[in-house]
Amino acid sequence: MHQFIKVALFGMIPALVASGVQASEQHQGMMSQAAMTAQQPVISATGVVKQIDLANKKITIAHQAIPALGWPAMTMRFTFTTQDDSINALKVGSPVNFSFIQQGNIALLQEITVSHS
């Protein structure tokens, strides 16, 4: 009987070690993802508000060329996460200065202000 217990316990050791390694690798993968997000460069640009979609948290902006990304002037949608005073101050046609980070195919607004120039 003692032999059976020893064999059973000894047989479980590789499984326990493997699950610990897998959890460690998964944790490192999450840390890498968070670190990549934190390292995204913040891009600044100027443009004109074309559409405001508060329900879907999107602002459509016709922006000037963005040399840092090699982008020509174009109109595109930017996502915001919090509807604060800067978002509430926007109107269609407002000239704006804004900054964003590119996360995959989402341009995530970091800051936006109405330009008074």
Biotite code that builds the C-alpha atoms (Angstrom):
import biotite.structure as struc

atoms = struc.array([
    struc.Atom([0.000, 0.000, 0.000], chain_id="A", res_id=1, res_name="MET", atom_name="CA", element="C"),
    struc.Atom([2.845, 2.386, 0.862], chain_id="A", res_id=2, res_name="HIS", atom_name="CA", element="C"),
    struc.Atom([4.418, 1.612, -2.493], chain_id="A", res_id=3, res_name="GLN", atom_name="CA", element="C"),
    struc.Atom([1.187, 2.575, -4.248], chain_id="A", res_id=4, res_name="PHE", atom_name="CA", element="C"),
    struc.Atom([1.037, 5.937, -2.403], chain_id="A", res_id=5, res_name="ILE", atom_name="CA", element="C"),
    struc.Atom([4.678, 6.672, -3.242], chain_id="A", res_id=6, res_name="LYS", atom_name="CA", element="C"),
    struc.Atom([4.083, 5.897, -6.914], chain_id="A", res_id=7, res_name="VAL", atom_name="CA", element="C"),
    struc.Atom([0.918, 7.999, -7.001], chain_id="A", res_id=8, res_name="ALA", atom_name="CA", element="C"),
    struc.Atom([2.594, 10.984, -5.322], chain_id="A", res_id=9, res_name="LEU", atom_name="CA", element="C"),
    struc.Atom([5.725, 10.658, -7.438], chain_id="A", res_id=10, res_name="PHE", atom_name="CA", element="C"),
    struc.Atom([3.541, 10.523, -10.581], chain_id="A", res_id=11, res_name="GLY", atom_name="CA", element="C"),
    struc.Atom([1.768, 13.769, -9.600], chain_id="A", res_id=12, res_name="MET", atom_name="CA", element="C"),
    struc.Atom([4.983, 15.803, -9.283], chain_id="A", res_id=13, res_name="ILE", atom_name="CA", element="C"),
    struc.Atom([5.484, 16.382, -13.047], chain_id="A", res_id=14, res_name="PRO", atom_name="CA", element="C"),
    struc.Atom([1.856, 17.502, -13.405], chain_id="A", res_id=15, res_name="ALA", atom_name="CA", element="C"),
    struc.Atom([2.207, 19.986, -10.541], chain_id="A", res_id=16, res_name="LEU", atom_name="CA", element="C"),
    struc.Atom([5.470, 21.347, -11.916], chain_id="A", res_id=17, res_name="VAL", atom_name="CA", element="C"),
    struc.Atom([3.987, 21.670, -15.418], chain_id="A", res_id=18, res_name="ALA", atom_name="CA", element="C"),
    struc.Atom([0.927, 23.566, -14.157], chain_id="A", res_id=19, res_name="SER", atom_name="CA", element="C"),
    struc.Atom([3.187, 25.971, -12.238], chain_id="A", res_id=20, res_name="GLY", atom_name="CA", element="C"),
    struc.Atom([5.282, 26.607, -15.349], chain_id="A", res_id=21, res_name="VAL", atom_name="CA", element="C"),
    struc.Atom([2.170, 27.132, -17.458], chain_id="A", res_id=22, res_name="GLN", atom_name="CA", element="C"),
    struc.Atom([0.756, 29.628, -14.946], chain_id="A", res_id=23, res_name="ALA", atom_name="CA", element="C"),
    struc.Atom([4.081, 31.448, -14.872], chain_id="A", res_id=24, res_name="SER", atom_name="CA", element="C"),
    struc.Atom([4.198, 31.673, -18.678], chain_id="A", res_id=25, res_name="GLU", atom_name="CA", element="C"),
    struc.Atom([0.606, 32.904, -18.794], chain_id="A", res_id=26, res_name="GLN", atom_name="CA", element="C"),
    struc.Atom([1.389, 35.576, -16.186], chain_id="A", res_id=27, res_name="HIS", atom_name="CA", element="C"),
    struc.Atom([4.462, 36.674, -18.143], chain_id="A", res_id=28, res_name="GLN", atom_name="CA", element="C"),
    struc.Atom([2.329, 36.910, -21.294], chain_id="A", res_id=29, res_name="GLY", atom_name="CA", element="C"),
    struc.Atom([-0.106, 39.217, -19.528], chain_id="A", res_id=30, res_name="MET", atom_name="CA", element="C"),
    struc.Atom([2.738, 41.349, -18.224], chain_id="A", res_id=31, res_name="MET", atom_name="CA", element="C"),
    struc.Atom([4.147, 41.636, -21.729], chain_id="A", res_id=32, res_name="SER", atom_name="CA", element="C"),
    struc.Atom([0.745, 42.753, -23.035], chain_id="A", res_id=33, res_name="GLN", atom_name="CA", element="C"),
    struc.Atom([0.462, 45.398, -20.305], chain_id="A", res_id=34, res_name="ALA", atom_name="CA", element="C"),
    struc.Atom([4.021, 46.564, -20.906], chain_id="A", res_id=35, res_name="ALA", atom_name="CA", element="C"),
    struc.Atom([3.383, 46.852, -24.659], chain_id="A", res_id=36, res_name="MET", atom_name="CA", element="C"),
    struc.Atom([0.273, 48.981, -24.016], chain_id="A", res_id=37, res_name="THR", atom_name="CA", element="C"),
    struc.Atom([2.197, 51.193, -21.603], chain_id="A", res_id=38, res_name="ALA", atom_name="CA", element="C"),
    struc.Atom([4.928, 51.733, -24.202], chain_id="A", res_id=39, res_name="GLN", atom_name="CA", element="C"),
    struc.Atom([2.627, 52.932, -26.983], chain_id="A", res_id=40, res_name="GLN", atom_name="CA", element="C"),
    struc.Atom([3.803, 56.349, -28.191], chain_id="A", res_id=41, res_name="PRO", atom_name="CA", element="C"),
    struc.Atom([1.371, 59.218, -27.711], chain_id="A", res_id=42, res_name="VAL", atom_name="CA", element="C"),
    struc.Atom([0.772, 60.953, -31.050], chain_id="A", res_id=43, res_name="ILE", atom_name="CA", element="C"),
    struc.Atom([-0.341, 64.590, -31.262], chain_id="A", res_id=44, res_name="SER", atom_name="CA", element="C"),
    struc.Atom([-2.394, 66.000, -34.130], chain_id="A", res_id=45, res_name="ALA", atom_name="CA", element="C"),
    struc.Atom([-4.817, 68.725, -35.174], chain_id="A", res_id=46, res_name="THR", atom_name="CA", element="C"),
    struc.Atom([-8.072, 68.510, -37.040], chain_id="A", res_id=47, res_name="GLY", atom_name="CA", element="C"),
    struc.Atom([-11.756, 69.400, -37.253], chain_id="A", res_id=48, res_name="VAL", atom_name="CA", element="C"),
    struc.Atom([-14.594, 67.472, -35.579], chain_id="A", res_id=49, res_name="VAL", atom_name="CA", element="C"),
    struc.Atom([-16.922, 65.996, -38.205], chain_id="A", res_id=50, res_name="LYS", atom_name="CA", element="C"),
    struc.Atom([-19.177, 63.788, -36.074], chain_id="A", res_id=51, res_name="GLN", atom_name="CA", element="C"),
    struc.Atom([-19.780, 63.047, -32.381], chain_id="A", res_id=52, res_name="ILE", atom_name="CA", element="C"),
    struc.Atom([-21.184, 59.634, -31.412], chain_id="A", res_id=53, res_name="ASP", atom_name="CA", element="C"),
    struc.Atom([-21.514, 59.689, -27.624], chain_id="A", res_id=54, res_name="LEU", atom_name="CA", element="C"),
    struc.Atom([-23.403, 56.381, -27.479], chain_id="A", res_id=55, res_name="ALA", atom_name="CA", element="C"),
    struc.Atom([-20.489, 54.504, -29.077], chain_id="A", res_id=56, res_name="ASN", atom_name="CA", element="C"),
    struc.Atom([-17.760, 56.752, -27.605], chain_id="A", res_id=57, res_name="LYS", atom_name="CA", element="C"),
    struc.Atom([-16.452, 57.811, -31.031], chain_id="A", res_id=58, res_name="LYS", atom_name="CA", element="C"),
    struc.Atom([-15.381, 61.189, -32.399], chain_id="A", res_id=59, res_name="ILE", atom_name="CA", element="C"),
    struc.Atom([-14.859, 61.511, -36.155], chain_id="A", res_id=60, res_name="THR", atom_name="CA", element="C"),
    struc.Atom([-12.058, 63.944, -36.943], chain_id="A", res_id=61, res_name="ILE", atom_name="CA", element="C"),
    struc.Atom([-10.714, 65.209, -40.273], chain_id="A", res_id=62, res_name="ALA", atom_name="CA", element="C"),
    struc.Atom([-7.081, 65.470, -39.223], chain_id="A", res_id=63, res_name="HIS", atom_name="CA", element="C"),
    struc.Atom([-3.969, 66.921, -40.802], chain_id="A", res_id=64, res_name="GLN", atom_name="CA", element="C"),
    struc.Atom([-1.158, 64.609, -41.924], chain_id="A", res_id=65, res_name="ALA", atom_name="CA", element="C"),
    struc.Atom([0.546, 62.746, -39.066], chain_id="A", res_id=66, res_name="ILE", atom_name="CA", element="C"),
    struc.Atom([4.198, 62.343, -40.092], chain_id="A", res_id=67, res_name="PRO", atom_name="CA", element="C"),
    struc.Atom([5.080, 60.298, -36.983], chain_id="A", res_id=68, res_name="ALA", atom_name="CA", element="C"),
    struc.Atom([2.883, 57.490, -38.356], chain_id="A", res_id=69, res_name="LEU", atom_name="CA", element="C"),
    struc.Atom([3.357, 58.214, -42.050], chain_id="A", res_id=70, res_name="GLY", atom_name="CA", element="C"),
    struc.Atom([-0.362, 59.002, -42.341], chain_id="A", res_id=71, res_name="TRP", atom_name="CA", element="C"),
    struc.Atom([-1.691, 61.514, -44.868], chain_id="A", res_id=72, res_name="PRO", atom_name="CA", element="C"),
    struc.Atom([-4.489, 63.906, -43.924], chain_id="A", res_id=73, res_name="ALA", atom_name="CA", element="C"),
    struc.Atom([-7.717, 61.912, -43.628], chain_id="A", res_id=74, res_name="MET", atom_name="CA", element="C"),
    struc.Atom([-11.003, 61.601, -41.784], chain_id="A", res_id=75, res_name="THR", atom_name="CA", element="C"),
    struc.Atom([-11.229, 58.833, -39.202], chain_id="A", res_id=76, res_name="MET", atom_name="CA", element="C"),
    struc.Atom([-12.962, 57.815, -35.997], chain_id="A", res_id=77, res_name="ARG", atom_name="CA", element="C"),
    struc.Atom([-11.221, 58.054, -32.646], chain_id="A", res_id=78, res_name="PHE", atom_name="CA", element="C"),
    struc.Atom([-12.421, 56.245, -29.534], chain_id="A", res_id=79, res_name="THR", atom_name="CA", element="C"),
    struc.Atom([-12.661, 57.905, -26.127], chain_id="A", res_id=80, res_name="PHE", atom_name="CA", element="C"),
    struc.Atom([-13.063, 56.090, -22.817], chain_id="A", res_id=81, res_name="THR", atom_name="CA", element="C"),
    struc.Atom([-14.460, 58.797, -20.539], chain_id="A", res_id=82, res_name="THR", atom_name="CA", element="C"),
    struc.Atom([-17.016, 61.439, -21.442], chain_id="A", res_id=83, res_name="GLN", atom_name="CA", element="C"),
    struc.Atom([-15.547, 64.408, -19.584], chain_id="A", res_id=84, res_name="ASP", atom_name="CA", element="C"),
    struc.Atom([-15.726, 68.197, -20.021], chain_id="A", res_id=85, res_name="ASP", atom_name="CA", element="C"),
    struc.Atom([-13.353, 68.113, -23.000], chain_id="A", res_id=86, res_name="SER", atom_name="CA", element="C"),
    struc.Atom([-15.694, 65.751, -24.858], chain_id="A", res_id=87, res_name="ILE", atom_name="CA", element="C"),
    struc.Atom([-18.779, 67.727, -23.816], chain_id="A", res_id=88, res_name="ASN", atom_name="CA", element="C"),
    struc.Atom([-17.194, 70.952, -25.159], chain_id="A", res_id=89, res_name="ALA", atom_name="CA", element="C"),
    struc.Atom([-16.914, 69.532, -28.686], chain_id="A", res_id=90, res_name="LEU", atom_name="CA", element="C"),
    struc.Atom([-19.246, 70.527, -31.485], chain_id="A", res_id=91, res_name="LYS", atom_name="CA", element="C"),
    struc.Atom([-19.298, 69.476, -35.110], chain_id="A", res_id=92, res_name="VAL", atom_name="CA", element="C"),
    struc.Atom([-16.981, 71.885, -36.896], chain_id="A", res_id=93, res_name="GLY", atom_name="CA", element="C"),
    struc.Atom([-14.793, 72.569, -33.837], chain_id="A", res_id=94, res_name="SER", atom_name="CA", element="C"),
    struc.Atom([-11.073, 72.813, -34.656], chain_id="A", res_id=95, res_name="PRO", atom_name="CA", element="C"),
    struc.Atom([-9.205, 70.576, -32.185], chain_id="A", res_id=96, res_name="VAL", atom_name="CA", element="C"),
    struc.Atom([-5.775, 69.642, -30.907], chain_id="A", res_id=97, res_name="ASN", atom_name="CA", element="C"),
    struc.Atom([-5.689, 66.049, -29.747], chain_id="A", res_id=98, res_name="PHE", atom_name="CA", element="C"),
    struc.Atom([-3.433, 63.198, -28.764], chain_id="A", res_id=99, res_name="SER", atom_name="CA", element="C"),
    struc.Atom([-3.997, 59.471, -29.075], chain_id="A", res_id=100, res_name="PHE", atom_name="CA", element="C"),
    struc.Atom([-2.339, 56.079, -28.904], chain_id="A", res_id=101, res_name="ILE", atom_name="CA", element="C"),
    struc.Atom([-2.744, 53.427, -31.555], chain_id="A", res_id=102, res_name="GLN", atom_name="CA", element="C"),
    struc.Atom([-3.866, 50.077, -30.091], chain_id="A", res_id=103, res_name="GLN", atom_name="CA", element="C"),
    struc.Atom([-4.152, 47.649, -32.972], chain_id="A", res_id=104, res_name="GLY", atom_name="CA", element="C"),
    struc.Atom([-6.779, 49.138, -35.248], chain_id="A", res_id=105, res_name="ASN", atom_name="CA", element="C"),
    struc.Atom([-8.196, 51.434, -32.532], chain_id="A", res_id=106, res_name="ILE", atom_name="CA", element="C"),
    struc.Atom([-7.050, 55.038, -32.206], chain_id="A", res_id=107, res_name="ALA", atom_name="CA", element="C"),
    struc.Atom([-7.652, 55.775, -28.518], chain_id="A", res_id=108, res_name="LEU", atom_name="CA", element="C"),
    struc.Atom([-7.946, 59.468, -27.614], chain_id="A", res_id=109, res_name="LEU", atom_name="CA", element="C"),
    struc.Atom([-5.794, 60.532, -24.683], chain_id="A", res_id=110, res_name="GLN", atom_name="CA", element="C"),
    struc.Atom([-6.631, 64.228, -24.747], chain_id="A", res_id=111, res_name="GLU", atom_name="CA", element="C"),
    struc.Atom([-8.687, 66.573, -26.917], chain_id="A", res_id=112, res_name="ILE", atom_name="CA", element="C"),
    struc.Atom([-9.187, 70.326, -26.674], chain_id="A", res_id=113, res_name="THR", atom_name="CA", element="C"),
    struc.Atom([-10.964, 72.866, -28.818], chain_id="A", res_id=114, res_name="VAL", atom_name="CA", element="C"),
    struc.Atom([-8.405, 75.040, -30.589], chain_id="A", res_id=115, res_name="SER", atom_name="CA", element="C"),
    struc.Atom([-9.062, 78.770, -30.422], chain_id="A", res_id=116, res_name="HIS", atom_name="CA", element="C"),
    struc.Atom([-6.573, 79.777, -33.120], chain_id="A", res_id=117, res_name="SER", atom_name="CA", element="C"),
])
